[in-house]
Amino acid sequence: MDERTLQALRRVPLFSALSEQALSPLMRLTIRCTYAPGETIFLEREPCQYVYFTTERRACVSGRPGGLGAAARLGPGSAFNTFPSCWTERG
């Protein structure tokens, strides 16, 4: 197991009490990413493909570009884009 990914998952309150064995399936699905300050992770109305967890630093959630600032500021252990990843918009 990747120790760095295991420790990152344990910093998320949702997963902190789980054993290494319980985290093992989740670790196989985990993709660790690093974003630069101000970098866009995804845009509003893009298909929901992933759930994101902040394990270090902060993330800002905002509406459309040029909107009125951040809708939320998320710290380590926070989750975002958690609306069902299998959700598809119907026309």
C-alpha positions in Angstrom: 0.0 0.0 0.0 1.1 3.6 -0.7 1.8 5.0 2.7 1.4 8.6 1.5 -2.1 7.9 0.2 -3.1 6.0 3.3 -2.0 8.9 5.5 -3.9 11.4 3.3 -7.1 9.4 3.6 -6.7 9.2 7.3 -6.7 13.0 7.5 -10.2 13.0 6.1 -12.6 12.7 9.1 -15.0 10.5 7.1 -12.2 7.8 6.8 -10.1 8.5 9.9 -11.5 5.6 12.0 -11.2 3.0 9.2 -8.6 0.3 9.3 -6.0 -0.1 6.6 -7.9 -3.2 5.4 -11.2 -1.2 5.1 -9.3 1.6 3.3 -7.7 -0.7 0.9 -10.5 -0.7 -1.8 -10.7 3.0 -1.6 -7.0 3.4 -2.0 -7.2 1.5 -5.3 -9.6 4.2 -6.6 -7.8 7.2 -5.2 -6.0 9.6 -7.5 -3.8 12.1 -5.6 -3.6 15.5 -7.3 -1.9 18.7 -6.5 -3.3 22.1 -7.7 -1.6 25.4 -7.8 -3.2 28.3 -5.9 -6.1 29.8 -8.0 -6.1 26.8 -10.4 -9.5 25.6 -11.5 -10.3 22.0 -10.5 -13.6 21.8 -12.3 -16.3 24.1 -13.5 -20.0 24.5 -12.6 -22.2 22.2 -14.8 -19.4 19.9 -15.8 -20.3 16.3 -15.5 -19.7 15.1 -11.9 -16.9 12.4 -12.3 -15.1 12.5 -9.0 -15.5 13.4 -5.3 -12.7 15.6 -4.0 -11.2 15.6 -0.5 -8.8 18.3 0.7 -6.0 16.7 2.7 -3.7 19.7 2.9 -4.1 23.5 2.5 -7.5 24.9 1.4 -9.9 24.9 -1.6 -12.3 27.7 -2.6 -15.7 26.8 -4.0 -17.2 29.5 -6.1 -19.9 29.9 -8.7 -19.4 31.1 -12.2 -16.2 33.0 -13.1 -16.6 36.7 -12.4 -19.2 35.9 -9.6 -19.3 37.5 -6.2 -16.5 35.6 -4.5 -16.2 32.3 -2.8 -19.3 30.3 -1.9 -17.3 28.3 0.6 -13.7 27.9 1.8 -12.8 24.3 2.6 -10.0 23.3 4.8 -8.1 20.0 5.3 -10.5 17.0 5.6 -13.3 18.7 3.7 -15.1 17.1 0.8 -16.6 18.7 -2.3 -18.3 17.7 -5.5 -20.1 15.1 -3.3 -23.4 15.2 -5.1 -23.8 11.7 -6.5 -21.0 11.0 -8.9 -23.4 8.9 -10.9 -25.8 11.9 -11.4 -26.6 12.7 -15.0 -28.6 15.7 -16.1 -31.7 14.8 -18.0 -32.8 17.0 -20.9 
